[in-house]
Amino acid sequence: MSAIFDLGPPPPCPTPFNMAAYVLAGDGAPDGRNAFEVPATRTGPGSTISYGTLRTHVRGIATGLLSHGLRPGDRLLFRLGNRLEFPLAYLAALYVGVIPVPTSAQLTEAEVAALCDICQPHAILTDGATALPQGRALPLITTDRLRDMHALPPAQPVMGDPNRLAYIIFTSGTSGSPKGVCHAHRAIWARRMMHHGWYGLTENDRMLHAGAFNWTYTLGTGLMDPWSIGATALVTPEGTPVSELPEIIAHNNISIFAAAPGVYRQMLRHPFPPRMPALRHGLSAGEQLPATIRAAWEQTTGTAIHEALGMSECSTFISGSPLRPAPEGSSGRPQPGRRVAVLDGDAPAAFDTPGELAVAGSDPGLMLGYLGAQPLAQSWFRTGDMAQMAPDGAITYLGRADDMMNAGGYRVSPLDVEAAMMHAPGLTACAAVEVQATTDTSLIALYYTGDADEQSLRRHAEEKLARYKQPRLYIYAATLPYGPNGKLNRRALRDSYEANHDRNDPA
């Protein structure tokens, strides 16, 4: 039997369609229901926004964006931190056909400039604190100006083909250059497959997400999906210590908590309240969830964590769920409506045989293609992840097929890190690899040759690379290993590190 899982296609996306109009409808949520809450913390009071206010603010900002000269198809680069203006402006842009381009607030000036060269934005949304590209004469829209737009007359949504371009996000390419991932308006409709295939989401849920808004995991799982079903989304203020999250979950009646595995790991190092009365389960994505973290969470809270596998190009498509938990040792099954295969070359592999994980090219959540490249046309989109499929569809993740690294849920190309570090004073050659530091923690390590010292390398990385891309380990090597064809052998470095370091379990 071939390793293909297909339970039939999902319902087709309505047409004409607009992603933001669909989200704001909230499946009929009344204006008075809370759409968004910032919980109170030890350092500040909380705040709330109702569905009525959300709708008014988004439609007013949409009018304001048009008054700034933006038109459907224009690109708006987002340069702001984890603040409410981010999702409001994101929805407003989508509402009138402007293309939002969310980016990480951690990026440096040089990294943002490189993204501008790729996506050619027409304007930049800025909070005044996040790095901007230098030497670019682009109009700036400040968050102060956004707040002035809240009371403007409401814009009308631009409806159209659900397959047209909606937004662009960036992911690290295997070539070392970031790739713009182009998604259609239909992407939000396709996410309905996650509501029961992963979340167990209902309109009565109060979902707290611990990530940053620019990350598709946060923006989709933490905000867009709860809003589209009429639930309440909660996000902690920027800078909230991880140690406060258990208390926030307990005191704010959180029913679903979502985070990357690293956040769960950090939380479990701190005391938990004796009860979390409303919590039904946790969600995990971004990187593989270690079994030790899952077990410790279940023992501490009495609730399960449901894991999902996905990528920027297709969001999540494999998961466990409250209705169908993942079999032990697996990441779950393809969500209902997905067509997924494990490939051996160009053909499906046999069950329980390693191969490359692939999602059908017809998947409604799959990207349109990479910015500047030809649209996707193949029958299967290869993820670059190795996996094997059981006869019941359960997927066991086996790691990457290439040298891509995972830093807190962000995929990072080693070539991207190496290109930035090669100009560090005293360094003659380098290799970036992801190494397993403990049984449940992996880090980016930089092997280097030359007479550079670790402190100067760290300072160089802080200047040239976003925080999540910066190496955590710096290891001097007399020489770097190369294969017969002259290609750098990163796997040899990774294997050597893990063979010579004791991986104690901190959990």
The 8 nearest C-alpha neighbors of each residue, nearest first, counted from 0:
[[1, 349, 350, 2, 390, 348, 3, 347],
 [2, 0, 349, 347, 3, 348, 350, 340],
 [1, 3, 350, 349, 348, 341, 340, 347],
 [4, 2, 340, 1, 339, 5, 341, 347],
 [3, 5, 339, 338, 392, 340, 2, 6],
 [6, 4, 338, 7, 337, 3, 339, 336],
 [7, 5, 336, 335, 4, 8, 337, 338],
 [6, 8, 5, 336, 9, 337, 335, 338],
 [9, 7, 336, 10, 337, 6, 338, 5],
 [8, 10, 336, 11, 7, 335, 192, 337],
 [9, 11, 12, 8, 336, 13, 189, 188],
 [12, 10, 9, 13, 8, 363, 188, 189],
 [11, 13, 188, 185, 14, 10, 161, 189],
 [14, 12, 16, 15, 11, 161, 188, 185],
 [15, 13, 16, 160, 161, 12, 159, 158],
 [14, 16, 159, 158, 160, 13, 161, 17],
 [15, 17, 14, 158, 161, 159, 13, 160],
 [16, 18, 158, 20, 19, 184, 21, 157],
 [17, 19, 184, 21, 20, 187, 22, 16],
 [20, 18, 22, 94, 90, 21, 93, 17],
 [21, 19, 23, 17, 22, 18, 24, 94],
 [20, 22, 18, 19, 24, 23, 17, 227],
 [23, 21, 227, 19, 24, 20, 25, 226],
 [24, 22, 20, 25, 21, 19, 54, 227],
 [23, 25, 21, 26, 22, 27, 20, 227],
 [26, 24, 227, 229, 228, 28, 23, 27],
 [25, 27, 228, 24, 229, 28, 227, 22],
 [26, 28, 25, 24, 29, 229, 228, 30],
 [27, 29, 229, 25, 26, 30, 32, 24],
 [30, 28, 31, 32, 27, 50, 51, 229],
 [31, 29, 51, 50, 32, 49, 28, 52],
 [30, 32, 29, 49, 51, 50, 33, 28],
 [31, 33, 49, 30, 29, 50, 34, 28],
 [34, 32, 49, 35, 48, 231, 50, 31],
 [35, 33, 231, 49, 50, 48, 232, 32],
 [36, 34, 232, 48, 233, 47, 231, 33],
 [37, 35, 47, 233, 46, 38, 232, 48],
 [36, 38, 45, 46, 234, 235, 233, 47],
 [39, 37, 45, 36, 235, 40, 46, 247],
 [38, 40, 45, 44, 43, 37, 41, 46],
 [41, 39, 42, 43, 38, 44, 45, 247],
 [40, 42, 43, 39, 44, 243, 239, 240],
 [43, 41, 40, 44, 39, 239, 236, 45],
 [42, 44, 40, 41, 39, 45, 236, 38],
 [45, 43, 39, 40, 46, 38, 42, 41],
 [44, 46, 39, 38, 37, 43, 47, 40],
 [45, 47, 37, 36, 38, 44, 48, 39],
 [48, 46, 36, 35, 37, 49, 33, 45],
 [49, 47, 35, 33, 34, 52, 36, 53],
 [48, 50, 33, 34, 52, 51, 32, 31],
 [51, 49, 30, 53, 34, 52, 32, 33],
 [50, 52, 30, 54, 49, 53, 55, 31],
 [53, 51, 55, 49, 54, 50, 56, 48],
 [54, 52, 50, 56, 51, 55, 57, 49],
 [53, 55, 51, 57, 52, 56, 50, 58],
 [54, 56, 52, 58, 53, 57, 59, 51],
 [57, 55, 149, 59, 53, 58, 54, 52],
 [58, 56, 91, 60, 54, 59, 87, 55],
 [57, 59, 153, 61, 154, 55, 60, 56],
 [58, 60, 151, 149, 153, 56, 62, 61],
 [61, 59, 63, 148, 57, 62, 58, 149],
 [60, 62, 91, 58, 64, 59, 63, 154],
 [63, 61, 154, 59, 65, 60, 64, 66],
 [62, 64, 60, 66, 65, 61, 148, 59],
 [65, 63, 67, 61, 66, 62, 69, 60],
 [64, 66, 69, 62, 67, 68, 63, 70],
 [65, 67, 63, 68, 64, 62, 69, 61],
 [68, 66, 64, 65, 69, 63, 140, 138],
 [67, 69, 65, 66, 70, 64, 63, 121],
 [70, 68, 65, 67, 64, 73, 71, 97],
 [69, 71, 73, 97, 72, 65, 68, 96],
 [72, 70, 96, 97, 73, 95, 69, 98],
 [71, 73, 97, 98, 96, 70, 74, 164],
 [72, 74, 97, 70, 71, 98, 121, 69],
 [75, 73, 98, 120, 121, 99, 97, 76],
 [74, 76, 99, 122, 123, 120, 100, 98],
 [77, 75, 123, 100, 120, 124, 99, 101],
 [76, 78, 101, 124, 100, 102, 123, 79],
 [79, 77, 125, 124, 129, 104, 102, 76],
 [80, 78, 126, 125, 129, 104, 77, 81],
 [79, 81, 104, 82, 129, 78, 126, 85],
 [82, 80, 211, 212, 237, 79, 83, 85],
 [81, 83, 84, 80, 85, 237, 236, 79],
 [82, 84, 85, 86, 87, 81, 88, 212],
 [83, 85, 87, 82, 86, 88, 142, 145],
 [84, 86, 83, 88, 87, 82, 89, 212],
 [87, 85, 89, 88, 84, 83, 90, 212],
 [88, 86, 84, 90, 89, 57, 85, 91],
 [89, 87, 91, 90, 85, 86, 84, 92],
 [88, 90, 86, 92, 87, 91, 99, 85],
 [89, 91, 93, 19, 87, 88, 92, 94],
 [92, 90, 61, 88, 57, 94, 93, 89],
 [91, 93, 97, 89, 94, 90, 95, 88],
 [92, 94, 96, 90, 91, 95, 97, 19],
 [93, 95, 156, 91, 19, 92, 96, 90],
 [96, 94, 157, 156, 93, 92, 97, 61],
 [95, 97, 71, 93, 94, 157, 72, 92],
 [96, 98, 71, 92, 72, 73, 93, 95],
 [97, 99, 74, 166, 165, 73, 72, 75],
 [100, 98, 75, 166, 74, 89, 92, 101],
 [99, 101, 76, 167, 168, 75, 77, 166],
 [102, 100, 77, 213, 168, 99, 76, 103],
 [103, 101, 213, 77, 104, 78, 100, 168],
 [102, 104, 105, 213, 106, 101, 214, 78],
 [103, 105, 80, 106, 79, 129, 78, 102],
 [106, 104, 465, 103, 466, 107, 467, 129],
 [107, 105, 465, 104, 103, 110, 111, 464],
 [106, 108, 110, 109, 465, 130, 464, 111],
 [109, 107, 132, 111, 130, 131, 110, 112],
 [108, 110, 112, 107, 111, 113, 132, 463],
 [109, 111, 113, 107, 112, 108, 106, 114],
 [112, 110, 114, 108, 113, 132, 109, 107],
 [111, 113, 132, 115, 109, 110, 114, 108],
 [112, 114, 110, 116, 111, 115, 109, 117],
 [113, 115, 117, 111, 116, 112, 118, 110],
 [116, 114, 112, 119, 118, 117, 113, 111],
 [117, 115, 113, 114, 119, 118, 112, 120],
 [116, 118, 114, 115, 119, 113, 179, 370],
 [117, 119, 115, 120, 116, 114, 179, 370],
 [120, 118, 115, 116, 117, 121, 74, 114],
 [121, 119, 74, 122, 75, 118, 76, 115],
 [120, 122, 74, 73, 75, 119, 137, 123],
 [123, 121, 138, 75, 137, 120, 139, 76],
 [124, 122, 76, 139, 75, 77, 140, 125],
 [123, 125, 140, 77, 78, 141, 139, 76],
 [126, 124, 78, 141, 79, 127, 140, 123],
 [125, 127, 79, 142, 128, 141, 129, 78],
 [128, 126, 125, 129, 141, 79, 142, 130],
 [129, 127, 126, 130, 79, 125, 80, 78],
 [128, 130, 79, 78, 104, 127, 131, 126],
 [129, 131, 108, 107, 128, 132, 106, 78],
 [132, 130, 108, 133, 129, 111, 78, 112],
 [133, 131, 112, 108, 111, 135, 134, 109],
 [132, 134, 135, 131, 108, 112, 109, 136],
 [133, 135, 136, 132, 112, 137, 131, 108],
 [134, 136, 133, 137, 132, 112, 115, 131],
 [137, 135, 134, 138, 133, 139, 122, 132],
 [136, 138, 122, 135, 139, 121, 123, 120],
 [139, 137, 122, 123, 140, 136, 121, 124],
 [138, 140, 123, 122, 124, 141, 137, 125],
 [141, 139, 124, 123, 125, 144, 138, 142],
 [142, 140, 125, 144, 143, 126, 124, 139],
 [141, 143, 145, 144, 126, 125, 146, 84],
 [144, 142, 141, 146, 145, 147, 126, 140],
 [143, 145, 147, 141, 142, 146, 140, 148],
 [146, 144, 142, 148, 147, 143, 60, 141],
 [145, 147, 148, 143, 144, 149, 142, 60],
 [146, 148, 144, 145, 149, 143, 150, 151],
 [147, 149, 60, 145, 146, 151, 59, 63],
 [150, 148, 56, 59, 146, 147, 60, 151],
 [149, 151, 148, 59, 152, 147, 56, 55],
 [152, 150, 59, 148, 149, 153, 62, 63],
 [153, 151, 59, 150, 154, 62, 58, 149],
 [154, 152, 58, 59, 151, 62, 155, 55],
 [155, 153, 62, 58, 61, 59, 156, 152],
 [154, 156, 157, 153, 95, 58, 94, 62],
 [157, 155, 94, 95, 158, 154, 20, 17],
 [158, 156, 95, 96, 94, 155, 159, 17],
 [157, 159, 17, 16, 15, 156, 160, 14],
 [160, 158, 15, 16, 161, 157, 17, 14],
 [159, 161, 162, 15, 163, 14, 16, 158],
 [162, 160, 185, 184, 16, 163, 159, 14],
 [163, 161, 183, 160, 185, 184, 164, 367],
 [162, 164, 183, 161, 160, 184, 165, 159],
 [163, 165, 183, 182, 166, 184, 181, 162],
 [164, 166, 183, 184, 98, 182, 163, 93],
 [167, 165, 98, 99, 182, 100, 181, 164],
 [168, 166, 181, 100, 180, 179, 182, 99],
 [169, 167, 180, 179, 100, 101, 166, 170],
 [170, 168, 179, 178, 180, 177, 167, 171],
 [169, 171, 178, 177, 172, 179, 168, 311],
 [172, 170, 177, 411, 412, 178, 410, 176],
 [171, 173, 177, 174, 176, 175, 178, 412],
 [172, 174, 175, 412, 171, 403, 176, 414],
 [175, 173, 172, 176, 414, 412, 415, 177],
 [174, 176, 414, 415, 173, 412, 172, 177],
 [175, 177, 172, 174, 171, 415, 178, 173],
 [178, 176, 171, 172, 170, 169, 175, 179],
 [179, 177, 170, 169, 172, 171, 180, 176],
 [178, 180, 169, 370, 369, 168, 167, 181],
 [179, 181, 369, 168, 167, 169, 178, 370],
 [182, 180, 167, 367, 368, 366, 369, 166],
 [183, 181, 366, 367, 166, 165, 164, 167],
 [182, 184, 164, 165, 162, 163, 185, 186],
 [183, 185, 165, 161, 18, 186, 17, 162],
 [184, 186, 161, 188, 183, 187, 162, 189],
 [187, 185, 364, 189, 184, 188, 183, 190],
 [188, 186, 190, 189, 185, 18, 184, 191],
 [189, 187, 185, 190, 186, 191, 12, 18],
 [190, 188, 364, 186, 191, 187, 363, 192],
 [189, 191, 187, 192, 188, 193, 186, 364],
 [190, 192, 193, 194, 189, 188, 187, 195],
 [191, 193, 190, 194, 196, 189, 334, 335],
 [194, 192, 196, 197, 191, 190, 195, 198],
 [195, 193, 198, 200, 191, 199, 192, 196],
 [194, 196, 199, 197, 193, 198, 200, 192],
 [195, 197, 193, 334, 320, 194, 192, 335],
 [198, 196, 320, 193, 195, 318, 319, 194],
 [199, 197, 200, 194, 195, 193, 320, 196],
 [198, 200, 195, 194, 321, 197, 320, 201],
 [199, 201, 198, 194, 195, 204, 202, 225],
 [202, 200, 203, 204, 230, 199, 228, 194],
 [201, 203, 230, 229, 204, 228, 200, 225],
 [204, 202, 201, 230, 205, 231, 229, 200],
 [205, 203, 230, 201, 202, 254, 206, 231],
 [204, 206, 231, 253, 254, 232, 230, 255],
 [207, 205, 255, 232, 256, 233, 253, 204],
 [206, 208, 233, 256, 234, 232, 257, 255],
 [209, 207, 257, 221, 234, 210, 258, 256],
 [208, 210, 258, 257, 234, 207, 235, 211],
 [211, 209, 217, 208, 258, 212, 214, 216],
 [210, 212, 213, 81, 214, 217, 209, 80],
 [211, 213, 218, 214, 217, 81, 210, 85],
 [212, 214, 101, 102, 103, 211, 215, 218],
 [215, 213, 216, 212, 217, 211, 218, 210],
 [214, 216, 218, 217, 219, 213, 311, 212],
 [215, 217, 214, 219, 220, 218, 221, 284],
 [218, 216, 221, 220, 210, 215, 214, 212],
 [217, 219, 215, 212, 222, 221, 216, 220],
 [220, 218, 223, 216, 217, 215, 221, 222],
 [221, 219, 217, 216, 224, 222, 218, 223],
 [220, 222, 217, 208, 218, 219, 232, 223],
 [221, 223, 218, 225, 219, 224, 232, 220],
 [224, 222, 219, 226, 225, 227, 218, 22],
 [223, 225, 227, 226, 220, 222, 219, 228],
 [226, 224, 230, 228, 227, 222, 223, 232],
 [227, 225, 229, 223, 25, 228, 224, 230],
 [226, 228, 22, 25, 224, 225, 229, 223],
 [227, 229, 26, 25, 226, 225, 202, 230],
 [228, 230, 25, 28, 202, 226, 26, 227],
 [229, 231, 202, 225, 204, 203, 226, 228],
 [230, 232, 34, 205, 35, 33, 225, 206],
 [233, 231, 35, 206, 222, 205, 34, 225],
 [232, 234, 207, 36, 35, 37, 206, 231],
 [235, 233, 37, 208, 207, 209, 236, 36],
 [234, 236, 37, 38, 239, 237, 233, 209],
 [237, 235, 239, 238, 234, 37, 81, 82],
 [236, 238, 239, 81, 235, 82, 80, 211],
 [237, 239, 240, 236, 235, 241, 81, 42],
 [238, 240, 237, 236, 235, 241, 243, 40],
 [241, 239, 242, 243, 238, 244, 237, 235],
 [240, 242, 243, 244, 266, 239, 265, 262],
 [241, 243, 240, 244, 269, 266, 245, 265],
 [244, 242, 241, 246, 240, 245, 247, 239],
 [243, 245, 247, 246, 241, 242, 248, 266],
 [246, 244, 248, 247, 271, 243, 249, 272],
 [245, 247, 249, 244, 248, 243, 250, 272],
 [248, 246, 244, 250, 245, 249, 251, 243],
 [249, 247, 253, 245, 246, 251, 250, 244],
 [248, 250, 275, 246, 247, 251, 252, 245],
 [249, 251, 247, 248, 252, 246, 275, 253],
 [252, 250, 253, 248, 249, 247, 38, 246],
 [253, 251, 277, 250, 249, 254, 248, 276],
 [254, 252, 248, 205, 251, 278, 255, 277],
 [253, 255, 278, 277, 279, 205, 204, 206],
 [256, 254, 206, 280, 281, 253, 278, 279],
 [255, 257, 281, 207, 206, 208, 282, 280],
 [258, 256, 282, 208, 281, 283, 207, 209],
 [259, 257, 209, 283, 208, 262, 210, 282],
 [258, 260, 283, 261, 284, 262, 285, 408],
 [261, 259, 263, 262, 288, 283, 264, 258],
 [262, 260, 264, 259, 263, 265, 407, 258],
 [261, 263, 265, 264, 260, 259, 258, 266],
 [262, 264, 266, 260, 261, 265, 267, 259],
 [263, 265, 261, 262, 267, 266, 292, 260],
 [264, 266, 262, 267, 263, 268, 261, 241],
 [267, 265, 263, 268, 264, 269, 242, 241],
 [266, 268, 269, 264, 265, 263, 296, 270],
 [267, 269, 266, 265, 264, 270, 506, 242],
 [270, 268, 267, 266, 242, 271, 265, 245],
 [271, 269, 272, 268, 267, 242, 245, 266],
 [270, 272, 245, 273, 269, 246, 299, 267],
 [271, 273, 274, 246, 245, 270, 249, 275],
 [272, 274, 271, 275, 300, 249, 299, 270],
 [275, 273, 272, 276, 249, 300, 271, 277],
 [276, 274, 249, 278, 277, 248, 272, 273],
 [275, 277, 274, 278, 249, 252, 254, 253],
 [276, 278, 254, 252, 253, 275, 279, 249],
 [279, 277, 254, 253, 275, 280, 276, 255],
 [278, 280, 254, 255, 302, 277, 281, 303],
 [281, 279, 303, 302, 255, 304, 278, 256],
 [280, 282, 304, 256, 255, 257, 305, 303],
 [283, 281, 257, 305, 304, 306, 256, 258],
 [282, 284, 306, 259, 258, 257, 260, 305],
 [285, 283, 307, 259, 286, 306, 308, 282],
 [284, 286, 408, 259, 409, 407, 287, 283],
 [287, 285, 408, 284, 288, 260, 405, 259],
 [286, 288, 289, 285, 284, 260, 308, 396],
 [287, 289, 260, 286, 290, 306, 283, 293],
 [290, 288, 291, 292, 439, 287, 293, 260],
 [289, 291, 293, 292, 294, 288, 328, 439],
 [290, 292, 294, 289, 293, 295, 506, 439],
 [293, 291, 295, 289, 290, 294, 296, 264],
 [292, 294, 290, 296, 291, 295, 297, 304],
 [295, 293, 297, 291, 292, 296, 290, 298],
 [294, 296, 292, 298, 297, 293, 299, 291],
 [297, 295, 299, 293, 298, 294, 300, 292],
 [296, 298, 301, 302, 294, 300, 299, 295],
 [297, 299, 295, 296, 301, 300, 294, 302],
 [300, 298, 296, 297, 301, 295, 271, 267],
 [301, 299, 302, 297, 298, 296, 275, 274],
 [300, 302, 297, 298, 299, 303, 296, 280],
 [303, 301, 297, 280, 300, 279, 304, 296],
 [302, 304, 280, 297, 281, 305, 301, 296],
 [305, 303, 281, 282, 280, 306, 293, 283],
 [306, 304, 282, 319, 320, 281, 283, 303],
 [305, 307, 283, 318, 319, 282, 284, 330],
 [308, 306, 318, 284, 317, 315, 283, 330],
 [309, 307, 317, 315, 318, 284, 316, 330],
 [315, 310, 308, 314, 316, 313, 307, 317],
 [309, 311, 314, 312, 313, 315, 308, 382],
 [310, 312, 314, 313, 170, 215, 309, 180],
 [311, 313, 366, 310, 365, 314, 180, 182],
 [314, 312, 365, 364, 310, 311, 366, 315],
 [313, 315, 310, 309, 311, 312, 316, 364],
 [309, 316, 314, 308, 317, 307, 313, 310],
 [315, 317, 309, 334, 333, 308, 314, 318],
 [318, 316, 333, 332, 308, 307, 334, 331],
 [319, 317, 307, 331, 332, 197, 306, 330],
 [318, 320, 331, 325, 324, 305, 197, 306],
 [319, 321, 197, 324, 323, 322, 305, 196],
 [320, 322, 323, 324, 199, 319, 197, 198],
 [323, 321, 320, 324, 199, 195, 196, 319],
 [322, 324, 320, 321, 319, 325, 196, 331],
 [325, 323, 319, 320, 321, 322, 326, 331],
 [324, 326, 331, 319, 330, 329, 327, 323],
 [327, 325, 329, 328, 324, 331, 393, 330],
 [328, 326, 329, 325, 330, 324, 331, 290],
 [327, 329, 326, 395, 330, 325, 290, 396],
 [330, 328, 395, 331, 394, 327, 326, 325],
 [331, 329, 394, 395, 318, 325, 306, 307],
 [332, 330, 325, 318, 319, 393, 329, 394],
 [331, 333, 393, 317, 392, 318, 394, 334],
 [334, 332, 317, 316, 337, 335, 318, 339],
 [333, 335, 196, 337, 317, 316, 336, 332],
 [336, 334, 337, 6, 192, 196, 333, 9],
 [335, 337, 9, 8, 7, 6, 334, 192],
 [338, 336, 335, 334, 333, 339, 5, 362],
 [337, 339, 5, 359, 4, 358, 336, 340],
 [338, 340, 358, 4, 3, 357, 359, 337],
 [341, 339, 3, 357, 2, 356, 342, 4],
 [340, 342, 356, 355, 354, 2, 347, 348],
 [343, 341, 347, 355, 348, 354, 346, 344],
 [342, 344, 348, 354, 346, 347, 345, 355],
 [343, 345, 346, 342, 347, 354, 355, 348],
 [344, 346, 343, 342, 347, 379, 348, 355],
 [347, 345, 342, 343, 344, 348, 341, 1],
 [348, 346, 342, 1, 343, 2, 341, 340],
 [349, 347, 343, 342, 2, 1, 341, 352],
 [348, 350, 1, 2, 352, 0, 351, 347],
 [349, 351, 2, 352, 389, 388, 390, 1],
 [352, 350, 389, 388, 387, 349, 353, 390],
 [351, 353, 387, 350, 349, 348, 354, 388],
 [354, 352, 387, 386, 385, 351, 355, 348],
 [353, 355, 342, 343, 341, 385, 386, 387],
 [356, 354, 385, 342, 341, 384, 386, 383],
 [355, 357, 341, 384, 385, 386, 382, 340],
 [358, 356, 381, 340, 380, 382, 339, 379],
 [357, 359, 339, 380, 379, 338, 340, 360],
 [360, 358, 379, 361, 362, 338, 378, 380],
 [359, 361, 378, 379, 380, 362, 377, 358],
 [360, 362, 359, 363, 378, 365, 379, 358],
 [361, 363, 365, 359, 364, 360, 337, 358],
 [364, 362, 189, 365, 361, 186, 185, 188],
 [365, 363, 186, 189, 362, 313, 366, 190],
 [364, 366, 313, 362, 363, 312, 367, 360],
 [365, 367, 182, 312, 368, 181, 313, 364],
 [366, 368, 181, 182, 374, 375, 183, 365],
 [369, 367, 374, 366, 375, 181, 180, 370],
 [368, 370, 180, 372, 179, 181, 371, 178],
 [369, 371, 179, 372, 181, 180, 368, 178],
 [370, 372, 369, 373, 179, 117, 368, 118],
 [373, 371, 369, 370, 374, 368, 375, 179],
 [372, 374, 375, 368, 371, 369, 370, 376],
 [375, 373, 368, 367, 376, 372, 369, 370],
 [374, 376, 368, 377, 367, 373, 360, 366],
 [375, 377, 374, 378, 360, 373, 379, 380],
 [378, 376, 379, 360, 375, 380, 359, 361],
 [377, 379, 360, 359, 376, 380, 361, 358],
 [380, 378, 359, 360, 377, 358, 357, 381],
 [379, 381, 358, 357, 360, 359, 382, 377],
 [382, 380, 357, 383, 379, 356, 358, 355],
 [381, 383, 384, 357, 356, 380, 355, 358],
 [384, 382, 400, 381, 399, 355, 385, 401],
 [385, 383, 399, 382, 356, 400, 355, 398],
 [384, 386, 355, 397, 398, 354, 399, 356],
 [387, 385, 396, 397, 395, 353, 354, 356],
 [386, 388, 353, 351, 352, 395, 394, 354],
 [389, 387, 394, 351, 350, 393, 392, 2],
 [388, 390, 393, 351, 392, 391, 350, 394],
 [389, 391, 392, 350, 388, 393, 2, 351],
 [392, 390, 389, 393, 388, 332, 4, 394],
 [393, 391, 389, 390, 332, 388, 4, 394],
 [392, 394, 332, 389, 331, 388, 391, 329],
 [395, 393, 388, 329, 387, 331, 332, 330],
 [396, 394, 329, 387, 386, 330, 397, 388],
 [395, 397, 386, 398, 385, 394, 330, 387],
 [398, 396, 386, 385, 395, 399, 384, 387],
 [399, 397, 385, 384, 396, 400, 386, 383],
 [400, 398, 384, 401, 385, 383, 403, 402],
 [399, 401, 383, 384, 385, 398, 402, 355],
 [402, 400, 399, 403, 383, 173, 384, 398],
 [403, 401, 404, 413, 399, 400, 489, 412],
 [402, 404, 412, 401, 411, 413, 410, 173],
 [405, 403, 411, 433, 410, 412, 402, 406],
 [406, 404, 410, 409, 408, 411, 407, 403],
 [405, 407, 409, 408, 467, 410, 404, 411],
 [408, 406, 409, 405, 261, 259, 285, 286],
 [407, 409, 285, 286, 406, 405, 410, 259],
 [410, 408, 406, 405, 407, 411, 285, 467],
 [411, 409, 405, 404, 171, 406, 408, 403],
 [410, 412, 404, 171, 405, 403, 409, 413],
 [411, 413, 403, 415, 414, 171, 175, 173],
 [414, 412, 431, 416, 415, 417, 411, 403],
 [413, 415, 175, 417, 412, 416, 418, 174],
 [414, 416, 175, 412, 418, 413, 417, 176],
 [417, 415, 413, 419, 414, 418, 420, 431],
 [416, 418, 414, 420, 419, 415, 421, 413],
 [419, 417, 415, 421, 416, 420, 414, 422],
 [418, 420, 416, 417, 421, 463, 415, 422],
 [419, 421, 417, 422, 423, 418, 416, 460],
 [422, 420, 418, 423, 419, 417, 428, 426],
 [423, 421, 420, 424, 419, 426, 418, 425],
 [422, 424, 420, 421, 426, 459, 425, 456],
 [425, 423, 426, 422, 451, 455, 456, 421],
 [424, 426, 451, 450, 449, 423, 427, 452],
 [425, 427, 449, 451, 424, 423, 428, 448],
 [426, 428, 449, 448, 425, 429, 421, 447],
 [429, 427, 448, 447, 426, 421, 449, 430],
 [428, 430, 447, 446, 417, 448, 445, 431],
 [429, 431, 446, 445, 417, 447, 432, 489],
 [430, 432, 445, 413, 444, 417, 446, 416],
 [433, 431, 444, 443, 434, 489, 493, 413],
 [432, 434, 443, 404, 442, 444, 441, 435],
 [435, 433, 441, 442, 493, 436, 432, 443],
 [434, 436, 441, 437, 440, 497, 442, 438],
 [437, 435, 441, 440, 502, 434, 442, 438],
 [438, 436, 502, 440, 503, 439, 435, 504],
 [437, 439, 504, 502, 440, 503, 435, 436],
 [438, 440, 437, 289, 504, 441, 291, 435],
 [441, 439, 437, 436, 435, 438, 442, 261],
 [440, 442, 435, 436, 434, 433, 439, 437],
 [443, 441, 434, 433, 444, 471, 436, 435],
 [442, 444, 433, 470, 471, 432, 434, 472],
 [443, 445, 472, 470, 432, 431, 473, 471],
 [446, 444, 431, 473, 430, 470, 474, 472],
 [445, 447, 474, 430, 429, 475, 473, 476],
 [448, 446, 429, 475, 428, 476, 445, 474],
 [447, 449, 428, 476, 427, 477, 426, 475],
 [450, 448, 426, 427, 425, 451, 447, 428],
 [449, 451, 425, 426, 452, 448, 427, 424],
 [452, 450, 425, 426, 449, 424, 453, 455],
 [453, 451, 455, 454, 456, 450, 425, 426],
 [452, 454, 456, 455, 457, 473, 451, 474],
 [455, 453, 457, 456, 452, 458, 451, 459],
 [454, 456, 458, 457, 453, 452, 459, 451],
 [457, 455, 453, 459, 454, 458, 460, 452],
 [456, 458, 460, 454, 459, 455, 453, 461],
 [459, 457, 455, 461, 456, 460, 454, 462],
 [458, 460, 456, 462, 457, 461, 455, 423],
 [461, 459, 457, 463, 464, 462, 458, 469],
 [462, 460, 458, 459, 463, 464, 457, 466],
 [463, 461, 459, 460, 464, 458, 107, 465],
 [462, 464, 460, 461, 459, 419, 107, 109],
 [465, 463, 460, 461, 469, 468, 462, 107],
 [464, 466, 106, 105, 468, 467, 107, 469],
 [465, 467, 469, 468, 105, 464, 461, 106],
 [466, 468, 465, 469, 406, 407, 409, 105],
 [469, 467, 465, 466, 464, 470, 411, 416],
 [468, 470, 466, 467, 460, 464, 471, 465],
 [471, 469, 443, 444, 472, 445, 468, 473],
 [470, 472, 443, 444, 442, 469, 473, 445],
 [473, 471, 444, 470, 445, 474, 443, 442],
 [474, 472, 445, 444, 446, 453, 475, 471],
 [473, 475, 446, 445, 447, 472, 476, 444],
 [474, 476, 447, 446, 448, 473, 477, 449],
 [477, 475, 478, 448, 447, 446, 474, 479],
 [476, 478, 448, 475, 479, 449, 447, 446],
 [479, 477, 476, 448, 480, 447, 428, 475],
 [478, 480, 481, 476, 477, 487, 448, 429],
 [481, 479, 488, 487, 478, 482, 491, 492],
 [482, 480, 487, 488, 486, 485, 479, 483],
 [481, 483, 485, 486, 484, 488, 487, 480],
 [484, 482, 485, 481, 486, 487, 488, 480],
 [485, 483, 482, 486, 481, 487, 488, 480],
 [484, 486, 482, 481, 483, 487, 488, 480],
 [487, 485, 482, 481, 484, 488, 483, 480],
 [486, 488, 481, 489, 480, 482, 485, 479],
 [489, 487, 481, 490, 480, 491, 482, 486],
 [490, 488, 492, 491, 487, 432, 493, 430],
 [489, 491, 493, 492, 488, 494, 402, 432],
 [492, 490, 494, 489, 493, 488, 495, 480],
 [493, 491, 495, 489, 490, 494, 496, 488],
 [494, 492, 490, 496, 495, 491, 434, 497],
 [493, 495, 491, 497, 496, 492, 490, 498],
 [494, 496, 492, 498, 493, 497, 491, 499],
 [497, 495, 493, 499, 498, 494, 500, 492],
 [496, 498, 494, 500, 499, 495, 493, 435],
 [499, 497, 495, 496, 500, 494, 501, 493],
 [498, 500, 496, 497, 495, 501, 494, 502],
 [501, 499, 497, 498, 496, 502, 436, 495],
 [500, 502, 503, 499, 437, 497, 498, 436],
 [503, 501, 437, 438, 436, 500, 504, 435],
 [502, 504, 437, 501, 505, 438, 436, 439],
 [503, 505, 438, 506, 437, 502, 439, 291],
 [506, 504, 503, 437, 439, 438, 440, 264],
 [505, 504, 291, 292, 264, 268, 267, 295]]
